[in-house]
C-alpha cells in the first residue's frame, strides 16, 4: 500500500471549493485546512505509487483553484 501526503496551495478564496472537491476523491482518506504557506494537506492511500501519482496529477492538480502541490510519499508497514 502506498501512502502520500499532498500539500496544496490554492488561489485566494478557493480553499473551501478545493476542499469540497478533494474530500470526494476515492484515494483521499483525510483532508485538513492549514494556515501558512500551504492551504490544505491531504492524505491519500493507493495500491501502488503509480496509482498514487495518477490520483495527484489527474484528480488534484487538475482542480480549478489549485495553484501548486507538494507530494510526500511513503509506505505502510
N, C-alpha and C positions, 0 to 999 in steps of 0.2 A: 504494500500500500504506500503510495507516495502522498506526502502532505506538502502544503505550501501556505505561506502567509504572503498576502499581497497588500502592499501599502499603496493607497490611491490618493492622488491629488485631483481635485475636481475644479471645474470652473466656479467662479463666485456664485453663491446661492444655488448650486446644483447638488449639494451634498445629499439632501433628502431624496431627490429624484433618483440619483445613482444608488443610494442605499436601498430604496424600494425595488429597484430592478435586480441588483446584485443578490439580495437575500433569496430570490426565487431561482437562482441558477442551481442546477442539480448537484454539482460538486461542492457547493458552498455549505459549510457546516456552522460558521459563525460570522457575524458582521458587527463591528463596533465603530462608533464615531470617535474621532481623535481631535485633540487640539494641538496645533503646531504645524510643522512642515507638511504633514500629510493629513488628509481629512477622514479617511476610513482605513481600517485594517480588516482583512477578510481571511478566514481560514478555509482552505479547500482540502478535500481528500479525493484522490482518484486512483484508479487501478495501477497506473504507471506514470512515469514522468512525461511521456508523450501526451497522454490524455490530460494531465495537469496543465501542460503548456498550451494545449489546444483550448482548454477552458479559459485560460487567461487571455490569450490572443483573440479568440473568436467571440467569447462571451463577455469579457470585462473591458478590454481595451477598445472594443467597438461601441461601447455605450456612449451616447451623446452626453457631454459634460465631463467625461473622464479626460483629463489633460496629461497625466503621467502615472506610471505604475513602477513599483519596485517589487520584485518577487524573490522571496527567500524559500528555498526548498529543503526538504528533509525526508526522513523515513520514520515509520513507526516500528519499534522493536516488538 
